[in-house]
Amino acid sequence: MTSFVYSTATTITGHIADQNHSLDWLFAVESTDVGIENRLDTSGALVMGRSTYEWLLAHEDVLDNPEKWLGFSGERPVFLFTTSEVKLPERSDIRVRRGDVAEVLPEIREAAGDADVWIVGGGDLAGQFSDAGALDEIELHLMPVALDGGQPVFPRRVESDRLSLIDARKAGQISWLRFAVDAPGRADA
Ligand SMILES: NC(=O)c1ccc[n+]([C@@H]2O[C@H](COP(=O)([O-])OP(=O)(O)OC[C@H]3O[C@@H](n4cnc5c(N)ncnc54)[C@H](OP(=O)(O)O)[C@@H]3O)[C@@H](O)[C@H]2O)c1
């Protein structure tokens, strides 16, 4: 069964990017391969907002090197939420959508097949899936970094009756945390 998983790296101050949308603080953290599974391996479709997409375009120079997009997403369809005009790399399966995420859910589920949906970010877009009752898991790679501002990891109020810690591991300097998310009302059902 398809799970909708919001998986992201975050600081201890709850930011996924700084005020300038920079991730330099993230790549400065020494990474250690301790066998945490690659989120892509279990994903049949990806979801992201425009800022996240533009970061990938700029960071990887994807428009001039379209093969790098396939290096990131493989053949998986990517649902890009934006109201802006965007350029797409050649041969990519990027499906531009806008508006209520609930209306796009059937299409995303079908695209994912039996695999999961990786909500790459940002935090508010993940929140929109939560609002629509389509967020099953939040996976955090918690970095030993504090920032004094930036993009929030999950700008929603969701309390402990709906979030349960299902796994936690130390990966070098990184804490890997997985939370199951109950849809609103499901916990009381
Ligand atoms: N730390 C990590 O692992 C990690 C992971 C992912 C992302 N990031 C970074 O975090 C930052 C996230 O940026 P962000 O908070 O601005 O979020 P974002 O979701 O990447 O981008 C926000 C934009 O997405 C579009 N959007 C969102 N919901 C929409 C909807 N329902 N319909 C149409 N368009 C919609 C809007 O674009 P328009 O203005 O075009 O309408 C909105 O301005 C980026 O810098 C990204 O690189 C970090």
The ligand as an ORCA input file, in Angstrom:
! r2SCAN-3c Opt
* xyz 0 1
  N      16.833     20.185      4.141
  C      16.338     19.438      3.171
  O      16.552     18.218      3.111
  C      15.429     20.077      2.170
  C      14.478     19.282      1.513
  C      13.619     19.910      0.618
  C      13.724     21.269      0.387
  N      14.673     21.986      1.024
  C      14.782     23.428      0.810
  O      13.783     24.032      1.603
  C      13.283     25.179      0.939
  C      11.780     25.014      0.826
  O      11.256     26.162      0.285
  P       9.750     26.615      0.554
  O       9.475     26.594      2.007
  O       9.576     27.867     -0.219
  O       8.844     25.442     -0.068
  P       8.605     24.797     -1.513
  O       7.433     23.908     -1.320
  O       9.827     24.183     -2.042
  O       8.206     26.010     -2.467
  C       7.094     26.821     -2.201
  C       6.402     27.114     -3.512
  O       5.766     25.937     -3.999
  C       4.599     26.293     -4.696
  N       3.431     25.651     -4.093
  C       3.301     25.111     -2.854
  N       2.078     24.596     -2.703
  C       1.410     24.815     -3.866
  C       0.110     24.505     -4.332
  N      -0.780     23.832     -3.580
  N      -0.228     24.876     -5.594
  C       0.648     25.544     -6.376
  N       1.896     25.851     -5.985
  C       2.270     25.494     -4.742
  C       4.504     27.792     -4.660
  O       5.204     28.214     -5.822
  P       4.733     29.467     -6.723
  O       5.142     30.669     -5.932
  O       5.459     29.286     -7.998
  O       3.250     29.355     -6.883
  C       5.300     28.139     -3.424
  O       5.793     29.466     -3.443
  C      13.989     25.259     -0.404
  O      15.079     26.161     -0.300
  C      14.534     23.860     -0.609
  O      15.713     23.842     -1.383
  C      15.507     21.425      1.924
*
